[in-house]
């Protein structure tokens, strides 16, 4: 029978847990090598106290992956230091100033000649077009808009992607968004428009807007806050979303993807909008698993970590894709 | 062998990586209750953390042979054994001084909450854990976990040495583990 009263010889928990945390910290560094891994493996194998301490700190750190989810996007933007792509943000601000000059123009040219100009973002891009009338169009990843104005209306075509419109209402110059043949007319509004091929989604956040279906689907609706229209080539539906749901759908404005019981397949599709390195779900059953969490739009690796560490899925990294399987 | 434990025959044979996954999934969530039990039993002698670690070592070693099931009674039986041995060795405390599991409200038949159900509470718990970190340490953790910055990027951003970033990260990892696993959860809460 083993004598179990040998606790006095056990290394103090504090000491070994500190060592475990130090190992984990080193392991996160980019320069972590095969030799380092071998040293860690040896340390883990040396005593169960090392192993349990490491498992504990690693599990806690992995759980902290989901920390992002608890931060409200709005508060997030205020509380956190500038994002990594702040430099890019500055350059877009500069571009936006240029755009404002072109779009708004001075009063004289405004009425004389119609102006049309296209703006596009790359995969992972995010830009804000500031119009001279005080309106703003915020472009999400991989988005193309064409902006035109003449003396009677301001008009934007969303060719693809997603944009958040914050429009200064002006009854003399209605603001119209054309998307996939459908028309959204601002009546003093903040709204979101997204287009994935034939599927169009319009979500009204503040104010009022008129939605007029196109492509032989001549349905009309006056949208109030919380209203969401989803229109495809065949059909159109109108539903209500809560403020929270709306806010989560706007996470991208703060560089965040917010998932709430989202299937892995949908989550992967969302990530793939923002990144060249694509997530591939290799198994339909895996694609149906649901997750809760918030991730930086550009942090596919964190998502893969969660799939591996929490959902215990098999994750294979390669140059241009990350495959998730059972 | 632990002569007063009879959990054999109910477990499942498993691989080493399964033991690790099981330990993280089933044992670590018991830490708050375990620490509470150990602190009371030892009359706050300040060695609860070491005892908890010893419980973990024994539970982990046992699981390498066979995964104990159900896990909660097993973990607390190991803890009770350790306390008895400690009491014998110290020759001071009588076994009666051990905290009563029932009085502590540590229910043995309580199923481990479903992980998907826990998702929301988990976020609150994480938030609380994060709030408890010292400000600089918290900032480093946020930059690392939420922003996904590397050690050198954090050092540049905060204007501190990389070694300082490492020290904050190590401290943060240690503290987060304590807050996430060891922090007492409110009795009767549904976490």
Interface residues (C-beta under 8 A of the other chain):
Chain A: X1 X2 X4 X5 X7 X8 X10 X12 X13 X14 X16 X17 X18 X21 X22 X24 X25 X26 X28 X29 X30 X48 X49 X51 X52 X53 X55 X56 X57 X59 X60 X61 X63 X64 X65 X66 X67 X68 X69 X70 X71 X80 X81 X83 X84 X261 X290 X292 X296 X298 X299 X301 X302 X312
Chain B: X1 X2 X3 X20 X21 X23 X24 X28 X49 X50 X51 X52 X53 X54 X56 X57 X58 X60 X61 X81 X82 X85 X86 X88 X89 X116 X119 X120 X122 X123 X124 X126 X127 X129 X130 X139 X141 X142 X143 X144 X145 X146 X147 X148 X149 X150 X151 X153 X157 X166 X169 X170 X171 X173 X174 X176 X177 X180 X181
